[in-house]
Amino acid sequence: MKQDKFKNISSFRRISLITVVAVYFLILIGGVVRSTGSGMGCPDWPKCFGSWVPPTSVDQLPNDYQDIYLAKRVKKNEGFAAQLEGLGFKSKAEEIKNDPTILIEEEFNAVKTWIEYVNRLIGAVIGLLILFTFYRSIALWSLDKGITLLSFFNLVLVLFQAWIGSIVVSTNLLPWMITVHMLLALLIVCLLLYTHYRSYRLKYPVQFKTEKPGLLYGIMLLSILLMVVQVVMGTQVREAVDTVAFQMGNMMRGEWIDMLGITFLVHRSYSLLLLGLTLFFVYKVYKYSLRNVSLFKWTQAYGLVVLVEIGSGVGMAYFAIPAFLQPIHLLFGSLIIGIQFVILLLLKDQKKLNVEKIVS
């Protein structure tokens, strides 16, 4: 019986970890989609140019294909705007109704179409992985109902994310919709990490690992909050880059940085604050934590990923925003939040254990 319990836990942890890696891979591919300007490679959703396998040549499309898919997007946007109005977001609804950029229909480009199509295929695979994660969580119902319930909620969230993805397409990559899409992806990752960690605790009890867990927990909680703000600012910078790239016809990349405005300057300076807080946290963990334990190892990974993230940002700022660095910057920014969340979970358990020791 005990062996079956551990087998079920291990099975769930394995599939949930695979799903986390797959979601991060999708985030990387999403960065490639944006850096190549392929977001509107497929003007409809879930199909691509009305087919499950997209065309390879414009000759396979009707002469008025742009008008056809523009009309479909306009109809969908009218419905979405009505939903926003019903929820009380009238200003956002008006923005969708009156934004002229939404009415721009791109010409067919086979490379961009297939990049976006591959992105969607990977998204579909991840949807199946999330479903399988929920299926595996059912076996843990008798051990921890929360894992099963959260896995089901994550499945619902993924379906909602897919719908948001369709709105991103219909609104012609409306900037704030892309931001919502990104934040939902991070929430999905964090829920997967939480259920993965929670299942780990079914097998291995909490043991003493560090002193001053309350202090470290507070520093990490602040770091996460500041990092979420940085991610939102980063999406705004990305929006500014897209606008400048469109204005410049994707030419003269060396001039783009100077045209990004105050948001980029704040985003760049803000990273120094995050770097300082990261180094301070690493120092405190080194001072108070045992070596060769999960907290210490995760903290080392955290510091390394932050350095790579800042390095990729510096590379974009001083080397004319090379396209290959954009998805890397997005991926490592997302990894930071995931690692921060895992460290927070570790410290939460340490803090709880410390309180129990004091009480006893």
URNORZI-V409667 format. One line per field, one symbol per residue. psi: psi as a letter, one per 20 degrees, with the letter a starting at -180 (. if undefined). Layout:
# URNORZI-V409667
psi = ???
This chain:
# URNORZI-V409667
psi = ghghghggghgghghhghhgghghhhgghhhggghikjhkhoirpiroljqhoqriqhiiqqhkhghghghgggghhggghhggghijmhhhghghhiohhhjppqqpogghghghghghghhgghghhgghggghhhijghgnhhggghhghhgghhghhgghhhhgghjllpghhhgggghhghggghhghghghhhhihhorpqphqrlhgghggghggggghhgghgghhhhghghgggggghjkkrlhiiggijhahgggggghhhhghgghghgggghghhiqqrkrgggghhghggghgggghghgghhhikkmphhhghgggghhhhggggggghggghgghgghgghhgg.
